Amino acid sequence: MSEEQPRVLVITKVEKQQRGKHRYNIFLNEEYAFSVHEDILVKHRLNKGETLFQEQLQAIMQDEERNLGYVKALHMVGRRPHSLAEVKRKLKVKGFEPDIVSWVADKLIEQNYINDEQYAKMLTDHRVVSQKKGRNLIRQELQQKGIHKDVVKETIGSINPEDEYAAAFKIAQTKWKQTSGKTLDRKRKTAAFLMRRGYMGTLVQKVLNELSQGTEDDEIDFADEHDSGDFY
């Protein structure tokens, strides 16, 4: 008995989708088979009359899935910057297989659409200056976004202390003015407010000392109790 010959598939129709931008429907042996992006169409020369074998079909489907994941990832990073871990997680949620996710991630890194070092620095600067958040809160956010611990440590260490102090003092000054009671009560309420914003105890103490000048001096030390040590 002779070995079974592989089934030959002939492209009998290539049809541009009306709604799917840059997408084409492929018909094999007079039946609809699949749709592809035009980049995949060109790469694999999917023209009417061409023949395909099963191994070719598998390669086409893999390239199509990679392209689909890549396009979705580009939409993500186009709307706002993402960390590498965020992109991988979202692609996984969308149902992409691990090998596709890894391929897309590598391509995005290669093309510099994803750079965790730059992303961490940009986010940190924005949180410090615009949102008036302290390094403890920023550190936590970077960790939640899946930034590597070494990158987090380096980024947090690069925060300009003067910028952080200026931001903390500005919001503390507003809180201080809105808070009534004795100096000790105002210190405690203002300190708690700053701690919730992620500021270190030593910085909080410095801000409180500045704010309480000229008032009755009820001494309270927040530095030792709330400062963090080695985080890694």
N, C-alpha and C positions, 0 to 999 in steps of 0.2 A: 504494500500500500504506500503510495506517495505521500510525502508530508503535505499537510494542509497549507495552501497558499494564503498569505495574508490578504485580507480583504482590501481592495483598492477603493478609496473614497475620492470621488470627483467633485470639484467645486462647480456646481451647476448654476449658482446665482450669487451675486454680491450686491447687497441692497443697503443703501444709506438710510439710517434711521431718521425719522422726521423730528423726533423730540430729543434723542440722544446726540448731543453735540460731538462731532468727530467719532461717531461710532457706526459700525457696519454689521449687518446681519449676514451670516454665511450659511449657504444652503449646500448640503452634500447629498449627492444622488437624489436630487429633486426635493429633499426634505430639509426644513430648518434645523441647523445643528447648534450654532452658538453665535454670540456677538463678540466683536473685538473693537478695541480702540484703533484709530487709523494708523498709529505708530506701529502697532503689532501687525496690522494688515500689510504695511509696507515692508517691515522687517522680514516677514515670512513669505512675502510675495503671494498673497492670497488672491489670485486673479481667477476669473472664470475660466474653466477648462483645465486648471492645474489639478494634479492628483496628490493625494495625501495618504500616508501610512500611519498606523497607530502611534508609533514613536514620535512622529512629527506632530501629531495632534496633542500629545502630552506636553511637548515642548511649547507649543502655542498656548496651551491652557496655563502653563506655569508663567510664561511671560505676561499673559493677560492679567493673571492674579497679582503679579508683582507690580504691573503698571497701575492696576486699580488701587492697590495699597499705597503706592507712591503718590498718586493724585490725591487720595484722601488725606494723607499726611501733609501734603503741600497746602491743602485747604486749612488744616489745623494751624500750622505755623504761619500761614498768611493772615489769619485772623488775629493772632497774638503769639508772642514767643512761647515756646514750650521747652521743657527739659527733655532729655532723651527718654527717661523713664516714663514721663507722661505720654509721649507719643507711642511708645511700645504698649503701654497699658490700654490706651484708647483703641489701637489697632487690634489688640487681642479681644477687647470687648466687642468689636465689630465683626469678629469671627475669623480673622486671618490666622493662618497656621504659623507656628513659631519660625519656620524657615523663611517664610515670606516677611514676617515682622523683622527678622534679623537683616534680611537683604535690604529692605526699605530703610532701616535705621542706618546701615552702613553707607548707603547712597546719600542720605541726608547729611550725614557727618562729612562725607567726602566733598560735598558741594557747599559745605558750611551753612546749611540751613539750620543745623542744630550745633550749638557749641555751649556746653554746660558752664564752662568758665565765664564766657561772656554773658550768658544768661543770668548766672548767679550774681555777677557784679552789677548788671543793669537793674535787676530786681532789688538788690540791696540798696543801691543809691536812691532808687525811687522810694523805697520804704522809709529810709532815714530822713530824707529831705522833704518829700511831698506828703507822706502819710504820718510822719512823726512817730515812728516805731523804733523801739530799742533793739539791741543786738540779740537779746534772748528770744524775742518773738520772731525775729528774722531768721535766726538759726533754726528754730523749729519749723518754719515754713519751708526753708530750703531742704531740710531733711525729709519733710513730707512729700516734696516734689521729686524725691529720689536722687538728689544731687550727691555725689560721692563725698564721704566724710572729709577727705583731704581737701577737696575743693571748698567745702563748707568752711572748714577751719581757716583756710587761706583767705577766703572772701570776708569772713567776719573779722579777721585780723587786719584787713586793709581798710576798715571803716575809719573815716577821719573823726577823731575824738571831738574836735571843735564843732564839726557839723552836727554830731550826735548831741553834744551838750546844748548847742543853740536851739535845736528842735525841741529837746526836752524842756529847756527853760521857757520857751515860748508857750507851750501848752500848759506847763505847770503854773506859769504866771496867771493865765486865765482861770485855771482851777482855784488858785490861791485867792483870787479876788472874789470868786463866787462862793467861797467857803467861809462860814461864820464860826464864831467860838473862840476859845483861847488859842494861843499859839501852838500848844501841844496838839490840840485837836485838829487844827488846820494842817499841821505838819503830817500827822498820821493819815488824814484823808488825801492830802496831796501825794504823799509817798505811795499810798495804796494805788492811786490813780496811775502814777508813773510806773509802778511795778507791773500793773496789768498791761501797760503799753510795751513791756519787755525791756525796760531800762535796768541796768545793773545798780546794785545797792550803793556803790561808791559814787556813781554819777548822781543818783537820787539825793544822797547826803550833800553833795556839792551844791546842787540846785536849791535844796531846802535852806542851806546856810546863807545862800545869796538872797533868797526870798524873805527870810526871817530877820534880816538885819534891821535894826531899829525897833524891833518888837521885844517883848519880854522873852527871855531866852530859856524856854523849857527844853533842855537838851534831850535829844533822842538820836540814837545811832542806828542807821539802817544798813550800813555797809557790810558789817561782819555777818549779819543774819541772812542777807539776801544775795550776796555776791556768789556767783558760780565759780567753781574751780576749773579743773581740767575736764573738758567735755568729751574727750575721746580716749 
